[in-house]
Amino acid sequence: MVQATNTQFLDEITGALDWWRGAGVEYAFLDEPRQWLAPPEDELADASASQRPRRAPVEQAEVAPPPSRFDPAALPGDLAAFGQWWLSEPLLDDGSTEGRMLPRGQAGAKLMVVVDMPEPDDSEALLSGPQGRLLDAMLAAFGTRRDDIYLASALPRAAPAPDWPAMNERGLGQVLVHHINLVAPERLIVLGTNVLPLIGHELPQRSAVLHTFDHEGGTIPLLASRGLPALLAQPRWKAVLWQAWLKWTAG
């Protein structure tokens, strides 16, 4: 009975299809496409979720912001370590380490000279251009030479327009004071009007002034003058510096 019913339905369906084919209709079209063999979207989403491996939520570790000031307690305790720190510390130059110049000399030098920054074309040594030649001539007039002094700069590399107040707020002055304390020279010359405020003095109103630098073990005689670029541009200031040097060393 069931077999006869199925045969009847099959004959009716086959007859209907034959009728449409005879009328020239071979395909059925709908206004909207339908994916007959794909399961509903909600079933796909459920199946995908059930097969996806479950992972424990990842806790985001809080990253501490980079420091905005130098930590005096973290400054190196000797000159050798200070030199490596000078080449790599990001805060010294907003993260850039290219073009930095090492200071040169030994601790306990009779004379320490601090300039504001290296020359733009320095590549292997601090002050290797016109400013360096002027310094060598000055040192020869002072009765010494570069090999016998400690030469340093307040900034690790040349910069077109340093923001000195901002660098001082960051603690650059503390770095320079610490550097001088590590060297502990007998005398100190500062060449550059922007350097003097870093070590606690006002901007010089004259081209050469005498001060003292408060050292951990006492005080160091200090001679401050205009920077080497200014001395190159104004030869008369070199004469003023020379007279200040004679007065400074007379006793």
C-alpha positions as CSV (number, residue, x, y, z in Angstrom):
1,M,0.0,0.0,0.0
2,V,2.8,2.4,0.9
3,Q,4.8,1.4,-2.2
4,A,1.8,2.1,-4.4
5,T,1.3,5.6,-2.8
6,N,4.9,6.5,-3.3
7,T,4.7,5.4,-6.9
8,Q,1.6,7.5,-7.4
9,F,3.4,10.7,-6.0
10,L,6.4,10.0,-8.1
11,D,4.3,9.7,-11.2
12,E,2.5,13.0,-10.4
13,I,5.8,14.9,-9.8
14,T,7.3,13.4,-12.9
15,G,4.2,14.4,-14.9
16,A,4.3,17.9,-13.6
17,L,8.0,18.3,-14.5
18,D,7.4,16.9,-18.0
19,W,4.5,19.4,-18.4
20,W,6.8,22.3,-17.6
21,R,9.6,21.0,-19.8
22,G,7.1,20.7,-22.6
23,A,6.1,24.3,-22.0
24,G,9.8,25.3,-22.4
25,V,10.5,26.0,-18.7
26,E,13.7,24.3,-17.6
27,Y,14.7,26.3,-14.4
28,A,12.9,27.8,-11.5
29,F,13.8,31.4,-10.5
30,L,13.2,33.4,-7.3
31,D,13.5,37.1,-6.7
32,E,15.8,36.6,-3.7
33,P,18.6,34.0,-3.8
34,R,18.4,31.2,-1.3
35,Q,21.1,28.9,-0.1
36,W,19.3,25.6,0.0
37,L,22.0,23.5,1.3
38,A,23.5,25.8,4.0
39,P,22.2,25.7,7.5
40,P,20.7,28.9,9.0
41,E,23.1,31.6,10.2
42,D,22.3,31.1,13.9
43,E,23.1,27.4,13.6
44,L,26.5,28.2,11.9
45,A,27.3,30.7,14.7
46,D,26.4,28.1,17.4
47,A,28.5,25.4,15.7
48,S,31.5,27.7,15.3
49,A,31.3,28.8,18.9
50,S,31.1,25.2,20.1
51,Q,34.1,24.2,18.1
52,R,36.3,27.2,19.0
53,P,38.7,26.5,21.8
54,R,37.9,28.5,24.9
55,R,40.8,30.6,26.2
56,A,41.1,32.2,29.5
57,P,40.9,36.0,29.4
58,V,44.3,37.6,29.1
59,E,45.0,40.1,31.8
60,Q,46.7,43.3,30.4
61,A,49.7,44.1,32.4
62,E,50.0,47.8,33.3
63,V,53.0,49.3,31.7
64,A,54.6,52.0,33.7
65,P,55.1,55.3,31.8
66,P,58.7,56.2,31.1
67,P,60.3,58.5,33.6
68,S,60.1,62.3,32.9
69,R,63.0,63.2,35.1
70,F,66.4,61.9,36.0
71,D,66.6,60.0,39.2
72,P,69.7,61.2,41.0
73,A,69.9,58.0,42.9
74,A,70.2,56.0,39.7
75,L,73.1,58.0,38.2
76,P,76.3,56.0,37.7
77,G,78.8,56.1,40.6
78,D,82.1,56.2,38.6
79,L,83.3,57.7,35.3
80,A,83.6,54.5,33.4
81,A,79.9,53.6,34.1
82,F,78.9,57.2,33.5
83,G,80.4,57.1,30.0
84,Q,78.3,54.1,29.0
85,W,75.2,55.7,30.6
86,W,76.0,58.9,28.7
87,L,75.8,57.0,25.4
88,S,72.6,55.1,26.1
89,E,70.3,57.0,28.5
90,P,67.1,57.9,26.5
91,L,66.2,61.0,28.7
92,L,69.4,62.8,27.7
93,D,68.1,63.3,24.1
94,D,64.4,62.2,23.9
95,G,65.4,58.7,23.1
96,S,67.9,59.3,20.3
97,T,71.4,57.9,20.8
98,E,73.0,58.7,17.4
99,G,75.8,61.2,17.3
100,R,76.6,61.2,21.0
101,M,80.1,62.2,22.0
102,L,81.9,60.8,25.0
103,P,83.6,63.1,27.5
104,R,87.4,62.8,27.6
105,G,89.9,62.8,30.4
106,Q,90.7,61.5,33.9
107,A,89.2,62.0,37.3
108,G,91.1,64.5,39.4
109,A,92.2,66.6,36.4
110,K,93.7,70.0,37.2
111,L,91.3,71.6,34.8
112,M,87.8,70.5,33.6
113,V,86.3,72.3,30.6
114,V,82.5,72.1,30.0
115,V,80.9,73.2,26.7
116,D,77.3,73.3,25.9
117,M,77.3,70.6,23.2
118,P,79.5,68.8,20.6
119,E,80.1,70.4,17.2
120,P,77.6,69.5,14.5
121,D,80.3,67.6,12.5
122,D,81.8,65.7,15.5
123,S,81.8,62.0,14.7
124,E,84.7,60.3,16.6
125,A,85.7,62.8,19.2
126,L,84.2,65.8,21.1
127,L,85.1,69.2,19.5
128,S,86.9,68.0,16.4
129,G,86.1,71.0,14.2
130,P,86.7,74.8,14.3
131,Q,85.5,75.1,17.9
132,G,88.0,72.4,18.9
133,R,90.8,74.2,17.2
134,L,90.0,77.4,19.1
135,L,89.9,75.4,22.3
136,D,93.3,73.9,21.6
137,A,94.7,77.4,21.0
138,M,93.2,78.7,24.2
139,L,94.6,75.8,26.2
140,A,98.0,76.3,24.7
141,A,97.8,80.0,25.8
142,F,96.8,78.7,29.3
143,G,99.9,76.5,29.4
144,T,98.1,73.2,29.0
145,R,96.7,70.9,26.4
146,R,93.7,68.8,25.7
147,D,95.3,65.6,26.8
148,D,95.9,67.1,30.3
149,I,92.3,68.3,31.0
150,Y,88.9,66.7,31.3
151,L,86.6,67.8,28.5
152,A,82.9,67.4,28.7
153,S,79.6,68.8,27.2
154,A,76.3,69.5,28.9
155,L,74.4,67.8,26.0
156,P,75.5,64.4,24.5
157,R,75.2,65.6,20.8
158,A,74.8,68.7,18.8
159,A,71.2,70.1,18.6
160,P,70.0,73.1,16.5
161,A,67.9,74.7,19.2
162,P,67.9,72.9,22.5
163,D,65.1,73.7,25.0
164,W,67.5,74.5,27.9
165,P,64.8,75.3,30.5
166,A,62.9,72.1,29.7
167,M,66.1,70.1,29.9
168,N,66.9,71.7,33.3
169,E,63.4,70.8,34.5
170,R,64.1,67.3,33.4
171,G,67.2,67.3,35.7
172,L,70.0,67.9,33.2
173,G,71.6,70.2,35.8
174,Q,71.7,67.4,38.3
175,V,73.4,65.2,35.8
176,L,76.0,67.9,35.1
177,V,76.7,68.5,38.8
178,H,77.0,64.8,39.3
179,H,79.4,64.6,36.4
180,I,81.6,67.3,37.8
181,N,81.5,65.7,41.2
182,L,82.8,62.4,39.7
183,V,85.6,64.2,38.0
184,A,86.5,66.4,41.0
185,P,88.8,68.7,39.1
186,E,91.0,71.4,40.7
187,R,89.5,74.1,38.5
188,L,86.5,74.4,36.3
189,I,85.8,76.4,33.1
190,V,82.3,76.6,31.7
191,L,82.0,77.8,28.1
192,G,78.4,78.6,27.2
193,T,75.9,80.9,28.7
194,N,73.2,78.2,28.8
195,V,75.5,75.9,30.9
196,L,75.9,78.1,33.9
197,P,72.2,78.0,35.0
198,L,72.4,74.2,35.0
199,I,74.9,74.3,37.9
200,G,73.0,76.9,39.9
201,H,74.3,80.3,38.6
202,E,72.5,83.1,36.8
203,L,73.2,83.9,33.1
204,P,76.4,85.9,32.9
205,Q,76.0,89.5,32.1
206,R,79.6,89.8,31.0
207,S,81.6,87.8,28.6
208,A,83.7,86.3,31.4
209,V,82.9,85.9,35.1
210,L,84.4,84.3,38.1
211,H,82.4,82.0,40.4
212,T,82.9,79.0,42.6
213,F,81.3,75.6,42.2
214,D,80.0,73.9,45.3
215,H,81.6,70.5,45.3
216,E,80.8,67.6,47.6
217,G,84.2,68.0,49.2
218,G,84.2,71.8,49.2
219,T,84.3,74.4,46.4
220,I,86.0,74.5,43.0
221,P,87.2,77.8,41.4
222,L,84.9,78.4,38.4
223,L,85.6,80.6,35.3
224,A,82.5,81.1,33.1
225,S,82.6,82.6,29.6
226,R,80.7,82.8,26.4
227,G,80.5,79.6,24.3
228,L,83.1,78.7,21.7
229,P,80.8,79.7,18.7
230,A,80.4,83.2,20.3
231,L,84.2,83.5,20.9
232,L,84.8,82.6,17.2
233,A,82.3,85.3,16.1
234,Q,83.6,88.0,18.5
235,P,87.4,88.0,18.8
236,R,87.3,90.8,21.5
237,W,85.6,88.4,23.9
238,K,88.7,86.1,23.7
239,A,90.7,89.0,25.0
240,V,88.3,89.4,27.9
241,L,88.5,85.7,28.7
242,W,92.3,85.9,28.6
243,Q,92.3,88.8,31.2
244,A,89.8,86.8,33.3
245,W,92.1,83.8,33.1
246,L,95.1,85.8,34.3
247,K,93.2,87.2,37.2
248,W,91.8,83.7,38.0
249,T,95.2,82.1,38.1
250,A,97.2,85.0,39.6
251,G,97.0,83.6,43.2
